[in-house]
């Protein structure tokens, strides 16, 4: 069976989410990153890149290059929320997904010819669904291995789609600078250029002995293999999550216990649903609370005798933890997470646990069809406790 790998990468992900959430940012240079001291750029919109701004650049320099830019520190809980939606889409397009970061992943398409049809059309459908469901633009690359797929996804950004095949391999690789090889940093690239090796085509034609003298046998063989488009690494999903959680940052600080109570109930419902979708129960429940204006962060946890995935049990535990803190004002962030996963064990069909399973299964079927708000607690219908960053 021939291998076929797709790499999907969101274009300027953090900045794109900011532009999605703030109409005033659209079409303008948006720069996301650390705003204090030695902060660096996490990512920036393509409008900002025209001024020479790029990821990992010191924020001070970015401000000099693009003084008219919109500089934001970032809403990472919101980015994680969008990322989770994107990865849920990935899971429907391939049974084997390997995350690389919050905004990119490899999908193994090997043996899926009868399901997906033409690979490029399949990628178009995937990109379209990501855009329709999240508003985010993705670039994709399709190739016989991970190295080539990642390279391909970066060749025609933004909104790119490139396929590398054995037939066009050299046509695509040969003119590219050696710095485009995965793992070749600035020092390695500079050393290669000193010897007259500037392109991948020139690297492939270089004598192995010359490269061994420069880098040693292991790195020399690694570089030559990639220059020939060879990469045997499998697409490998990461291990199961150690915790499942949800947190919300409020644009307006919560000032009452009642507001916090409704927020914690909402978070508990969302976490419970995720636990049930993942088919796990956890014994350790954690509360996270952050205050303004000092950004003091508090975490409290409690371990239950038995694992749970039920909204009410999660909520009652975090509400008890919240009350023990005696903090009711200036609440900027609340978070709920569950860890300590284990086997649930068998249940009697007539036990209270079985009845609870059946109830939540019915609720989750409605949520699966209509979304997280398809069924909600009556208390949550009274209004959101503060405006949340979305």
VOZA-752174 format. One line per field, with one value per residue (C-alpha): residue in one letter; x, y, z. Coordinates in Angstrom, 2 decimals. Layout:
BEGIN
type = c(a	...)
u = c(X	...)
v = c(Y	...)
w = c(Z	...)
This chain:
BEGIN
type = c(x	x	x	x	x	x	x	x	x	x	x	x	x	x	x	x	x	x	x	x	x	x	x	x	x	x	x	x	x	x	x	x	x	x	x	x	x	x	x	x	x	x	x	x	x	x	x	x	x	x	x	x	x	x	x	x	x	x	x	x	x	x	x	x	x	x	x	x	x	x	x	x	x	x	x	x	x	x	x	x	x	x	x	x	x	x	x	x	x	x	x	x	x	x	x	x	x	x	x	x	x	x	x	x	x	x	x	x	x	x	x	x	x	x	x	x	x	x	x	x	x	x	x	x	x	x	x	x	x	x	x	x	x	x	x	x	x	x	x	x	x	x	x	x	x	x	x	x	x	x	x	x	x	x	x	x	x	x	x	x	x	x	x	x	x	x	x	x	x	x	x	x	x	x	x	x	x	x	x	x	x	x	x	x	x	x	x	x	x	x	x	x	x	x	x	x	x	x	x	x	x	x	x	x	x	x	x	x	x	x	x	x	x	x	x	x	x	x	x	x	x	x	x	x	x	x	x	x	x	x	x	x	x	x	x	x	x	x	x	x	x	x	x	x	x	x	x	x	x	x	x	x	x	x	x	x	x	x	x	x	x	x	x	x	x	x	x	x	x	x	x	x	x	x	x	x	x	x	x	x	x	x	x	x	x	x	x	x	x	x	x	x	x	x	x	x	x	x	x	x	x	x	x	x	x	x	x	x	x	x	x	x	x	x	x	x	x	x	x	x	x	x	x	x	x	x	x	x	x	x	x	x	x	x	x	x	x	x	x	x	x	x	x	x	x	x	x	x	x	x	x	x	x	x	x	x	x	x	x	x	x	x	x	x	x	x	x	x	x	x	x	x	x	x	x	x	x	x	x	x	x	x	x	x	x	x	x	x	x	x)
u = c(0.00	1.40	1.62	-0.26	0.01	-1.71	-0.37	-2.88	-1.76	-3.95	-2.84	-1.69	-3.87	-3.84	-4.13	-6.88	-8.93	-8.51	-9.69	-12.60	-13.69	-13.08	-14.51	-12.38	-9.21	-10.07	-7.80	-5.39	-1.98	-2.63	0.32	-0.13	2.49	4.08	3.61	5.98	9.74	11.33	8.09	8.17	5.68	3.67	2.12	0.92	-1.56	-0.46	-1.12	1.58	4.00	4.17	6.05	8.62	7.06	7.33	6.99	9.66	10.64	11.10	7.91	9.90	11.22	7.75	6.45	9.21	8.53	4.75	3.81	0.27	-0.26	-2.87	-0.91	-2.71	-1.45	-3.76	-6.72	-5.26	-8.34	-10.23	-7.51	-7.73	-11.49	-11.17	-8.36	-10.55	-13.22	-10.65	-9.23	-12.73	-13.00	-9.63	-10.89	-13.70	-11.31	-8.71	-8.59	-4.93	-4.16	-0.84	-0.99	2.12	0.83	-2.43	-2.96	-1.42	-1.47	-0.63	-3.46	-2.68	-4.72	-3.06	-5.54	-8.44	-8.69	-12.18	-13.46	-11.95	-11.72	-9.27	-6.91	-6.92	-10.72	-10.71	-8.39	-10.62	-13.60	-11.60	-10.43	-13.95	-15.43	-12.81	-13.60	-17.38	-17.40	-14.68	-14.03	-10.33	-8.39	-6.13	-3.33	-2.76	-0.04	-0.38	2.61	3.99	5.51	5.47	8.47	7.10	3.54	4.67	6.86	3.97	1.55	3.92	4.56	1.46	0.26	-2.23	-5.11	-2.66	-3.09	-0.12	0.44	3.90	4.10	7.04	6.55	6.92	9.23	12.40	10.63	9.30	12.32	15.31	14.96	14.06	16.71	18.26	16.76	13.37	14.50	12.86	15.48	18.01	18.58	20.45	23.87	23.55	22.22	25.09	27.65	26.11	26.07	29.76	30.46	28.32	25.24	22.30	19.41	17.93	18.88	22.51	22.39	21.06	23.97	26.65	29.10	28.25	31.91	31.80	28.72	30.20	33.26	30.96	28.34	29.24	27.63	24.19	23.32	24.82	22.60	19.58	20.09	20.64	17.52	15.34	16.95	15.84	12.34	12.69	11.09	9.98	8.43	4.84	1.96	1.76	-1.16	-0.25	-1.23	-4.57	-5.17	-4.18	-6.89	-9.95	-11.00	-12.43	-11.72	-13.18	-11.65	-14.21	-13.96	-15.90	-14.76	-17.33	-18.33	-20.78	-20.92	-24.10	-22.31	-19.44	-21.89	-23.55	-20.17	-18.97	-22.17	-21.71	-18.08	-18.97	-21.59	-19.11	-16.38	-18.81	-19.86	-16.25	-15.50	-18.43	-17.48	-13.96	-15.41	-13.52	-14.23	-11.89	-11.48	-9.58	-11.52	-9.68	-10.84	-8.78	-9.49	-7.67	-8.28	-7.83	-5.94	-3.02	-3.61	-3.21	-4.07	-5.45	-5.95	-7.72	-8.48	-10.30	-10.04	-13.30	-13.64	-14.89	-14.44	-17.15	-18.14	-21.41	-22.10	-23.76	-21.00	-18.32	-20.25	-20.94	-17.24	-15.90	-18.56	-17.36	-13.77	-14.78	-16.54	-13.45	-11.42	-13.75	-13.10	-16.22	-15.10	-12.78	-12.83	-11.20	-10.94	-12.56	-11.57	-12.69	-10.74	-10.92	-8.00	-7.14	-8.81	-9.47	-11.78	-15.40	-16.20	-19.37	-22.76	-26.07	-28.79	-30.99	-28.47	-28.65	-25.43	-27.08	-30.05	-27.65	-25.79	-29.05	-30.12	-26.84	-26.74	-30.08	-28.87	-25.66	-27.52	-29.33	-26.05	-24.38	-27.08	-27.64	-24.35	-23.29	-26.28	-28.80	-29.64	-28.67	-29.46	-32.43	-30.22	-27.95	-30.85	-30.91	-28.01	-24.28	-22.23	-20.19	-19.24	-16.87	-14.09	-15.17)
v = c(0.00	3.36	5.94	9.19	11.97	15.34	18.20	20.92	24.24	27.19	30.45	33.05	31.22	33.49	36.65	35.06	34.28	37.88	39.17	36.74	37.95	41.68	43.15	46.29	44.16	42.71	43.75	45.40	44.36	42.33	41.23	38.76	38.19	39.20	42.88	43.33	43.57	41.03	39.79	38.25	37.90	34.66	35.21	38.06	38.58	38.64	42.38	42.75	40.48	43.00	45.25	42.57	41.35	37.61	35.04	34.98	38.59	40.80	42.77	46.00	45.54	44.65	47.92	49.83	48.08	48.42	51.23	51.30	47.65	46.33	44.71	42.19	39.89	37.10	35.12	31.63	29.98	31.19	29.85	26.48	26.49	27.05	24.49	21.85	22.43	22.12	18.88	17.45	18.04	16.34	13.26	12.82	12.93	10.47	7.79	8.68	12.31	13.52	17.02	19.14	22.19	23.94	24.85	22.08	18.32	15.37	13.19	9.69	9.08	5.76	3.13	5.60	5.85	4.36	6.64	9.97	9.74	12.24	13.42	17.05	17.13	15.58	18.33	20.98	19.58	19.59	23.17	24.26	22.65	24.28	27.67	27.25	25.98	28.16	31.03	30.08	29.62	26.57	25.53	21.86	19.73	16.15	13.89	10.36	11.26	13.74	15.81	16.42	17.01	19.70	21.28	21.28	22.98	25.94	26.48	28.45	30.21	31.59	29.29	26.98	23.45	21.62	17.95	16.45	13.14	10.96	12.43	16.11	15.58	16.96	19.77	20.99	20.29	21.21	25.02	25.39	26.75	24.18	26.09	24.68	21.23	20.33	20.63	22.76	25.84	29.03	27.66	24.51	26.51	29.01	26.19	24.55	27.84	28.36	25.16	26.28	24.23	26.63	24.58	21.19	20.03	20.93	19.14	15.96	16.00	16.63	13.79	12.06	12.24	16.03	16.19	13.67	15.90	18.84	17.23	13.65	10.51	10.65	14.21	13.77	10.75	12.58	15.57	13.41	11.35	14.45	15.99	12.85	13.25	10.20	10.09	6.84	8.28	7.15	9.45	8.79	10.02	11.32	9.41	9.96	13.26	13.40	15.93	17.47	20.99	24.31	27.87	31.26	34.73	37.48	40.87	42.25	40.92	38.97	40.83	38.50	34.93	34.43	35.32	32.97	30.20	30.36	30.48	27.40	25.54	26.36	25.22	22.01	21.12	21.64	19.59	16.79	16.58	16.39	13.65	11.58	12.13	10.88	7.89	8.59	9.39	11.25	11.37	14.66	17.88	21.20	24.80	27.65	31.30	34.47	37.95	41.42	43.69	41.73	38.52	36.42	32.84	30.27	26.55	24.15	20.48	17.61	13.87	11.91	8.28	7.30	8.71	10.89	12.42	13.95	17.69	17.92	16.10	18.21	21.41	20.68	19.90	23.05	25.18	23.87	24.63	28.12	28.92	27.83	30.55	33.35	35.36	36.87	40.04	41.02	37.51	37.64	33.92	30.70	27.22	23.66	20.50	16.80	14.35	11.01	8.91	5.22	2.36	2.92	-0.71	-2.61	-1.39	-2.98	-1.95	-1.12	0.94	4.70	4.91	3.17	5.54	8.48	7.04	6.71	10.26	11.82	9.66	11.15	14.68	14.13	12.88	16.22	18.12	16.09	17.15	20.77	21.73	22.34	24.60	22.12	21.25	23.51	24.12	26.40	28.54	29.30	30.74	33.73	35.28	34.92	36.03	38.71	38.99	36.24	36.49	34.52)
w = c(0.00	-1.00	1.73	1.39	3.97	4.23	6.32	7.21	8.65	9.66	8.06	10.64	13.15	16.23	14.14	12.02	15.13	16.31	12.93	13.01	16.45	15.87	12.69	13.13	12.80	9.38	6.54	8.97	10.34	13.51	15.63	18.50	21.15	24.41	25.12	28.05	28.26	25.96	24.42	20.97	18.13	18.32	14.91	12.73	9.93	6.31	6.27	8.97	7.12	4.28	6.69	7.46	10.70	11.37	14.15	16.90	16.15	19.23	19.76	20.07	16.54	15.23	16.66	14.85	11.55	11.77	14.16	12.73	13.61	16.03	18.86	21.09	23.83	22.69	23.99	24.23	25.68	22.61	20.30	22.03	21.55	17.80	17.62	19.27	16.62	13.84	15.25	15.52	11.76	11.17	13.01	10.47	7.52	8.77	11.48	12.17	13.08	14.50	16.03	15.56	17.38	18.19	14.52	12.39	12.03	9.80	8.51	7.24	4.07	3.18	1.97	1.85	-1.94	-2.16	0.62	-0.38	-4.18	-5.67	-2.87	-3.99	-4.02	-0.54	0.69	-0.88	1.06	4.29	3.80	2.94	6.06	8.30	6.79	6.98	10.57	12.09	9.67	9.53	6.28	6.03	3.70	2.88	1.35	0.11	-0.48	0.01	3.42	6.28	5.20	1.71	2.95	5.40	2.73	0.26	2.67	2.94	-0.77	-1.72	1.45	2.28	1.30	-0.43	-1.75	-3.26	-4.02	-4.42	-6.27	-7.36	-10.84	-9.88	-6.87	-8.40	-10.18	-6.83	-4.62	-6.75	-6.83	-3.15	-0.75	1.59	4.51	3.52	4.67	7.96	10.70	8.79	10.93	10.16	11.14	9.04	6.11	6.35	6.44	3.37	1.50	2.22	0.31	-2.65	-1.70	-1.82	-3.16	-2.36	-5.86	-5.21	-1.86	-3.45	-5.93	-3.29	-2.52	0.73	1.83	1.63	3.85	6.31	6.75	7.50	9.73	10.52	9.15	10.80	9.84	6.37	5.69	7.13	4.85	1.77	2.46	2.73	-0.34	-2.20	-0.73	1.53	4.99	6.65	9.81	10.33	11.18	14.92	17.05	20.46	23.57	25.25	27.00	30.67	31.44	29.82	30.67	29.62	30.75	29.93	30.11	30.68	29.02	32.00	35.38	37.37	40.52	42.29	43.51	41.49	38.25	39.13	40.00	36.58	34.84	36.71	35.89	32.22	32.26	34.13	31.52	28.70	30.42	31.25	27.62	26.46	28.96	27.76	24.12	24.96	26.82	30.07	33.70	36.03	39.80	40.18	39.57	39.45	39.66	38.19	39.07	38.00	39.39	37.91	37.94	39.45	37.47	40.60	39.68	42.12	41.55	43.85	43.28	44.92	44.27	44.42	45.52	42.05	38.58	37.04	33.73	34.93	34.80	38.21	40.09	38.44	39.15	42.83	43.37	41.71	43.43	46.81	45.81	44.69	47.98	49.93	48.18	49.38	46.20	44.70	42.89	40.04	38.58	35.16	34.36	35.50	34.45	35.17	34.36	35.16	35.30	36.85	34.19	34.75	33.94	34.88	35.62	34.79	36.02	36.76	34.33	37.34	39.32	39.81	37.78	34.83	34.96	34.99	31.99	30.07	30.93	29.83	26.70	25.67	26.44	24.48	21.42	21.31	21.83	19.09	16.69	17.73	19.40	22.99	23.64	22.24	25.85	28.72	32.37	33.04	35.27	32.31	30.32	32.67	30.78	30.51	33.52	31.81	28.21	27.19	24.67	21.65)
